[in-house]
Amino acid sequence: MTIGIDKIGFATSNYVLKLDDLAEKRGIDPEKLSKGLLLKELSIAPITEDIITLGASAAESILSEKDKQEIDMVIVATESGTDQSKAAAVFIHGLLGIQPFARSFEIKEACYGATAALDYAKLHVKQYPQSKVLVIASDIAKYGAHTPGEPTQGAGSIAMLISQNPRILSFNEDNVAQTRDVMDFWRPNYSTTPFVNGIYSTQQYLDSLKSTWAEYQQRHKVSLKDFAAYCFHLPYPKLALKGMKKIMDKTLPEDQQQILKDNFDKSILYSQKVGNIYTGSLFLGLLSLLENSDNLKAGDKIVLFSYGSGAVAEIFSANVVDGYEQQLSTTRLQELDQRLPVSIPDYEQMFFEEAQLDENGNAYFSGYENQVYALTEIAEHQRKYIKVEKPL
């Protein structure tokens, strides 16, 4: 049985922070961000936009009513949870109107969670071939104003419909995972922003890549020559570029090395304009590759490196399906250019705003008219969402 990604969608906020503006305000050389991180812009989410609204919007962009009746599992991977008990997947299941007899739950392991969700989805479809599983990776990356991680924030969600006979990518049975108990990035329950050991985290990312890639090659008797593209987790594109250089096989013919480099460049286009979206970053890179590469063809094999601090890494591969481009967008870069630029004061007010609850646990919000889904209020500590009705 062939199982894989049948549809893939993306959603981000309507607001963008230009990193040249941030560099000027913070007294940073702009090239430290544009060349040092390979970042240009960050998506900025207001208080009415969270992982639930972003996840529902990403899924809404790809699902038909027939899909909603056939989906029997909804998995949300996130490290930006809105509730310690109720899963974001349950909210999203309700907002989308998916048929009631479906499992809905949340997965957490830093930026790795969506890969675990795909593993689970694949096993489910293998056991129940008529099933469809909706996997959503949704996060808002916040490090705080004036912090070293500030230029690597972002917001967005990737939605993937997993089924048999997929029309975009088919998974291979070759996953290799590694776990190591390290403290490179973490966020205790009492903190709204993470703690980061930046240099150590970079070392862990690169060492996990090197060691997992070596084990993957040894187990499956493959090398870089067997792949058309290599997609990486993208906390910021420059780190992935370091990873690409670390695993590049210099014995490959120059034309094959160039194809790999060109496809890497295409895989970072969206992240350069959106920033870090944690669990979705690897799959935003995959989407960027699929929608922008000019050399991918049916049967090509793509290898993917997933990494979540703490840490879990996994490498797996998928094959491009004939006609895959018919399931994708050709206008996504133009759509990203339509986001509204925000000033530094507006960004600081918007991105870091927290709900001010009254004595009964109530708060009311406005300004969400241009969203697809929105958090409109908190009533007696209960989050309330709507699908925004657009005027005719």
C-alpha positions as CSV (number, residue, x, y, z in Angstrom):
1,M,0.0,0.0,0.0
2,T,1.2,3.5,-0.9
3,I,0.7,6.1,1.9
4,G,1.7,9.7,1.9
5,I,0.7,13.3,1.6
6,D,-2.4,13.8,-0.5
7,K,-2.9,17.5,0.2
8,I,-0.8,20.2,1.9
9,G,-1.8,23.7,2.9
10,F,-0.3,26.7,4.7
11,A,-1.6,29.6,6.7
12,T,0.2,32.5,8.4
13,S,-0.8,35.9,9.9
14,N,-1.8,39.0,7.9
15,Y,1.0,41.1,9.4
16,V,4.7,41.1,8.6
17,L,7.8,42.6,10.3
18,K,10.6,43.6,7.9
19,L,13.9,42.6,9.5
20,D,15.7,45.6,8.0
21,D,13.4,47.7,10.2
22,L,14.1,45.6,13.3
23,A,17.8,45.8,12.6
24,E,17.7,49.6,12.4
25,K,15.7,49.9,15.6
26,R,17.9,47.5,17.6
27,G,21.2,49.0,16.2
28,I,22.1,45.8,14.4
29,D,23.9,45.5,11.1
30,P,21.1,44.4,8.7
31,E,23.5,41.9,7.1
32,K,23.7,40.1,10.4
33,L,20.1,39.1,9.8
34,S,19.9,38.9,6.0
35,K,23.2,37.0,5.6
36,G,23.9,35.8,9.1
37,L,20.5,34.2,9.5
38,L,19.3,34.2,5.8
39,L,16.1,35.8,7.0
40,K,14.2,38.8,5.5
41,E,10.8,39.0,7.2
42,L,8.7,37.6,10.1
43,S,5.0,36.9,10.3
44,I,3.5,38.6,13.3
45,A,0.3,37.2,14.9
46,P,-2.1,39.4,16.9
47,I,-3.9,38.2,20.0
48,T,-6.9,37.1,17.9
49,E,-4.7,34.7,15.9
50,D,-3.3,31.6,17.7
51,I,-2.3,28.0,16.8
52,I,-6.0,27.0,16.6
53,T,-7.0,29.7,14.2
54,L,-3.9,29.2,12.1
55,G,-4.3,25.5,12.0
56,A,-8.0,25.7,11.1
57,S,-7.1,28.2,8.3
58,A,-4.4,26.0,6.9
59,A,-6.7,23.0,6.8
60,E,-9.6,25.0,5.5
61,S,-7.5,25.9,2.4
62,I,-7.2,22.3,1.3
63,L,-10.2,20.3,2.6
64,S,-13.3,19.5,0.7
65,E,-16.6,18.6,2.4
66,K,-16.0,15.0,1.3
67,D,-12.6,15.1,3.1
68,K,-14.2,16.3,6.3
69,Q,-16.6,13.3,6.2
70,E,-13.7,10.8,5.6
71,I,-11.2,12.1,8.1
72,D,-11.2,9.9,11.2
73,M,-8.2,11.4,13.0
74,V,-7.0,14.9,13.7
75,I,-3.5,15.4,15.1
76,V,-2.0,18.8,16.0
77,A,1.7,19.1,16.7
78,T,2.7,22.2,18.6
79,E,4.8,23.6,21.3
80,S,2.5,26.7,21.6
81,G,-0.4,25.0,23.3
82,T,-3.4,27.1,24.5
83,D,-4.5,24.6,27.2
84,Q,-2.8,22.1,29.4
85,S,-5.7,19.7,29.1
86,K,-7.8,20.3,26.0
87,A,-6.0,19.6,22.7
88,A,-5.9,22.2,20.0
89,A,-7.0,19.3,17.7
90,V,-10.4,19.2,19.4
91,F,-11.0,22.9,18.8
92,I,-10.0,22.6,15.2
93,H,-12.1,19.5,14.6
94,G,-15.1,21.5,15.7
95,L,-14.3,24.6,13.8
96,L,-13.9,22.6,10.5
97,G,-17.0,20.6,11.0
98,I,-15.2,17.2,10.7
99,Q,-17.5,14.2,11.2
100,P,-17.8,13.4,14.9
101,F,-16.4,9.8,15.0
102,A,-12.8,10.9,14.8
103,R,-9.9,10.8,17.2
104,S,-8.5,14.2,18.0
105,F,-5.3,14.8,20.0
106,E,-2.1,16.9,20.4
107,I,1.5,15.8,20.2
108,K,4.5,17.6,21.8
109,E,8.2,17.3,21.4
110,A,9.5,20.7,20.4
111,C,9.9,21.1,16.7
112,Y,9.9,17.3,16.1
113,G,6.2,16.8,17.0
114,A,4.8,16.9,13.4
115,T,7.1,14.1,12.3
116,A,5.9,11.9,15.1
117,A,2.3,12.8,14.0
118,L,3.1,11.7,10.4
119,D,4.5,8.4,11.8
120,Y,1.3,7.8,13.7
121,A,-0.9,8.8,10.8
122,K,1.0,6.4,8.5
123,L,0.5,3.5,10.9
124,H,-3.2,4.3,11.2
125,V,-3.8,4.4,7.5
126,K,-1.9,1.2,7.0
127,Q,-4.3,-0.5,9.5
128,Y,-7.4,1.2,8.1
129,P,-6.8,1.8,4.4
130,Q,-9.9,3.9,3.8
131,S,-9.0,6.4,6.5
132,K,-7.8,9.9,6.1
133,V,-5.7,11.6,8.8
134,L,-5.4,15.4,9.1
135,V,-2.0,16.3,10.5
136,I,-1.5,20.0,11.5
137,A,1.8,21.6,12.6
138,S,0.9,25.0,14.2
139,D,3.1,27.3,16.2
140,I,3.9,30.9,17.2
141,A,7.6,31.3,17.9
142,K,8.2,34.0,20.6
143,Y,11.5,34.8,22.2
144,G,10.8,38.2,23.5
145,A,11.8,41.7,22.4
146,H,15.5,42.6,22.6
147,T,16.5,38.9,23.0
148,P,19.1,37.1,20.8
149,G,16.3,35.0,19.4
150,E,14.0,37.9,18.5
151,P,15.0,37.9,14.7
152,T,14.0,34.2,14.5
153,Q,10.4,34.5,15.7
154,G,7.5,33.8,13.4
155,A,4.0,32.3,13.1
156,G,2.3,29.8,10.9
157,S,0.7,26.5,10.3
158,I,1.0,23.6,7.9
159,A,-1.8,21.1,7.3
160,M,-1.3,17.8,5.6
161,L,-3.9,15.2,4.6
162,I,-2.5,11.7,4.9
163,S,-4.1,8.9,2.9
164,Q,-3.5,5.9,0.7
165,N,-2.7,6.6,-3.0
166,P,-1.5,10.2,-2.2
167,R,-1.2,12.8,-5.0
168,I,1.8,14.7,-3.7
169,L,4.4,12.5,-1.9
170,S,4.5,8.8,-1.0
171,F,6.4,7.8,2.2
172,N,9.1,5.2,2.3
173,E,9.6,2.8,5.1
174,D,13.0,4.0,6.1
175,N,12.6,6.3,9.1
176,V,15.6,6.5,11.5
177,A,15.2,8.4,14.8
178,Q,17.5,9.4,17.6
179,T,16.8,10.7,21.1
180,R,19.2,12.4,23.5
181,D,18.4,14.1,26.8
182,V,19.8,17.6,26.5
183,M,18.8,21.1,27.6
184,D,19.4,23.2,24.5
185,F,16.0,24.8,24.3
186,W,13.1,24.5,26.8
187,R,10.0,26.3,28.1
188,P,8.8,25.5,31.6
189,N,5.0,25.9,32.3
190,Y,5.6,29.1,34.2
191,S,7.3,30.9,31.3
192,T,5.7,32.4,28.2
193,T,9.0,32.4,26.3
194,P,11.7,29.7,26.1
195,F,15.1,29.4,27.6
196,V,17.8,28.9,24.9
197,N,21.4,27.8,25.0
198,G,22.0,29.1,21.5
199,I,25.5,27.8,20.7
200,Y,24.8,24.5,22.4
201,S,21.5,24.1,20.5
202,T,23.3,24.7,17.2
203,Q,25.8,22.1,18.1
204,Q,23.1,19.6,19.0
205,Y,21.2,20.3,15.8
206,L,24.3,19.7,13.6
207,D,25.6,16.7,15.6
208,S,22.1,15.1,15.5
209,L,22.0,15.6,11.8
210,K,25.5,14.1,11.2
211,S,25.0,11.1,13.5
212,T,21.4,10.3,12.4
213,W,22.4,10.7,8.7
214,A,25.3,8.3,9.2
215,E,23.0,5.7,10.8
216,Y,20.4,6.2,8.1
217,Q,22.9,5.7,5.3
218,Q,24.4,2.6,7.0
219,R,21.0,1.0,7.6
220,H,19.5,1.6,4.2
221,K,22.7,1.5,2.1
222,V,22.1,4.8,0.4
223,S,24.0,8.0,-0.1
224,L,23.3,11.6,-1.2
225,K,23.4,10.6,-4.8
226,D,20.1,8.7,-4.3
227,F,18.2,11.9,-3.6
228,A,17.0,14.9,-5.6
229,A,16.6,17.2,-2.6
230,Y,17.3,17.4,1.1
231,C,14.8,19.3,3.4
232,F,15.8,20.4,6.8
233,H,14.1,21.7,9.9
234,L,14.4,25.5,9.6
235,P,14.7,27.4,12.9
236,Y,16.5,29.8,10.6
237,P,17.7,29.1,7.1
238,K,21.4,29.7,7.8
239,L,21.5,26.8,10.3
240,A,20.0,24.5,7.7
241,L,22.6,25.7,5.2
242,K,25.3,24.7,7.7
243,G,23.7,21.3,7.8
244,M,23.6,21.1,4.1
245,K,27.3,21.8,3.9
246,K,28.0,19.3,6.6
247,I,26.4,16.4,4.7
248,M,27.3,17.4,1.2
249,D,29.1,14.7,-0.7
250,K,31.9,16.4,-2.6
251,T,32.5,13.2,-4.7
252,L,29.2,13.8,-6.5
253,P,29.3,15.2,-10.0
254,E,29.2,19.0,-10.0
255,D,25.8,19.0,-11.8
256,Q,24.2,16.8,-9.1
257,Q,25.7,18.9,-6.3
258,Q,24.3,22.0,-8.1
259,I,20.8,20.4,-8.3
260,L,20.9,19.7,-4.5
261,K,22.1,23.3,-3.8
262,D,19.4,24.8,-6.1
263,N,16.7,22.8,-4.4
264,F,17.9,23.8,-1.0
265,D,17.6,27.4,-2.1
266,K,14.1,26.9,-3.2
267,S,13.2,25.1,0.1
268,I,14.0,28.2,2.2
269,L,12.1,30.8,0.2
270,Y,9.0,30.7,2.4
271,S,10.9,30.5,5.7
272,Q,12.9,33.6,4.7
273,K,9.6,35.5,4.6
274,V,7.7,33.9,7.5
275,G,10.4,33.0,10.1
276,N,10.4,30.1,12.5
277,I,7.2,28.2,12.9
278,Y,8.7,25.4,15.1
279,T,6.8,22.2,14.3
280,G,5.9,23.3,10.9
281,S,9.3,24.6,9.8
282,L,10.5,21.4,8.1
283,F,7.2,21.1,6.2
284,L,7.1,24.7,5.2
285,G,10.5,24.0,3.7
286,L,9.1,21.0,1.9
287,L,6.2,23.0,0.6
288,S,8.5,25.7,-0.6
289,L,10.6,23.1,-2.4
290,L,7.6,21.5,-4.1
291,E,6.0,24.8,-5.2
292,N,9.2,26.5,-6.4
293,S,11.7,23.8,-7.7
294,D,12.0,23.7,-11.5
295,N,13.7,20.4,-11.6
296,L,11.7,18.0,-9.5
297,K,9.9,15.2,-11.4
298,A,7.8,12.2,-10.7
299,G,9.7,9.4,-8.9
300,D,12.4,11.8,-7.4
301,K,13.2,11.0,-3.8
302,I,13.4,13.7,-1.2
303,V,15.1,13.2,2.2
304,L,13.9,15.1,5.2
305,F,15.7,15.9,8.5
306,S,13.4,16.6,11.5
307,Y,14.8,18.0,14.7
308,G,13.2,19.0,18.0
309,S,15.2,20.4,20.9
310,G,15.5,18.3,24.0
311,A,16.2,16.4,21.7
312,V,14.7,14.1,19.1
313,A,15.9,13.8,15.5
314,E,14.5,11.8,12.6
315,I,15.4,11.2,9.0
316,F,13.0,9.8,6.5
317,S,12.3,10.0,2.8
318,A,9.4,10.4,0.4
319,N,8.9,10.0,-3.4
320,V,7.4,12.7,-5.7
321,V,4.1,11.5,-7.2
322,D,3.3,12.1,-10.8
323,G,1.1,15.2,-11.2
324,Y,2.0,16.5,-7.8
325,E,2.2,20.1,-9.0
326,Q,-1.6,20.1,-9.7
327,Q,-2.2,19.9,-5.9
328,L,-0.1,23.0,-5.1
329,S,-0.2,26.8,-5.3
330,T,1.7,28.9,-7.8
331,T,1.0,32.3,-6.1
332,R,2.1,31.8,-2.5
333,L,5.1,34.2,-2.7
334,Q,2.8,36.9,-4.1
335,E,0.3,36.2,-1.3
336,L,3.0,36.6,1.3
337,D,3.9,40.0,-0.2
338,Q,0.3,41.1,0.5
339,R,0.7,41.0,4.3
340,L,0.5,44.3,6.1
341,P,3.9,45.7,7.3
342,V,4.0,46.7,10.9
343,S,6.1,49.3,12.7
344,I,8.4,48.3,15.5
345,P,6.1,49.8,18.2
346,D,3.0,48.1,16.6
347,Y,4.9,44.8,16.4
348,E,5.9,45.0,20.1
349,Q,2.4,45.8,21.1
350,M,0.7,43.3,18.9
351,F,3.0,40.3,19.2
352,F,3.5,40.3,22.9
353,E,0.0,41.3,24.0
354,E,-1.6,39.1,26.5
355,A,-5.3,38.7,27.4
356,Q,-6.3,40.9,30.3
357,L,-9.0,38.9,32.1
358,D,-11.5,40.4,34.5
359,E,-12.4,38.9,37.8
360,N,-14.7,36.4,36.1
361,G,-12.2,35.2,33.5
362,N,-13.5,37.3,30.6
363,A,-11.8,39.2,27.9
364,Y,-13.0,40.5,24.5
365,F,-11.1,41.1,21.3
366,S,-11.6,43.0,18.1
367,G,-9.7,43.7,14.8
368,Y,-10.0,40.2,13.4
369,E,-12.1,41.0,10.3
370,N,-9.4,39.9,7.8
371,Q,-8.7,36.5,9.4
372,V,-10.3,33.2,8.3
373,Y,-10.8,32.0,11.9
374,A,-10.4,34.2,15.0
375,L,-10.3,34.1,18.8
376,T,-13.0,36.5,19.6
377,E,-13.3,36.3,23.4
378,I,-12.4,34.4,26.5
379,A,-15.6,33.8,28.5
380,E,-15.3,32.4,32.1
381,H,-11.8,31.2,31.1
382,Q,-13.2,29.4,27.9
383,R,-11.6,30.4,24.6
384,K,-14.3,31.2,21.9
385,Y,-13.6,30.9,18.2
386,I,-15.5,31.8,15.1
387,K,-15.1,31.4,11.3
388,V,-15.1,35.1,10.2
389,E,-17.9,35.9,7.8
390,K,-16.6,38.0,4.9
391,P,-18.8,40.8,3.6
392,L,-20.3,40.1,0.1
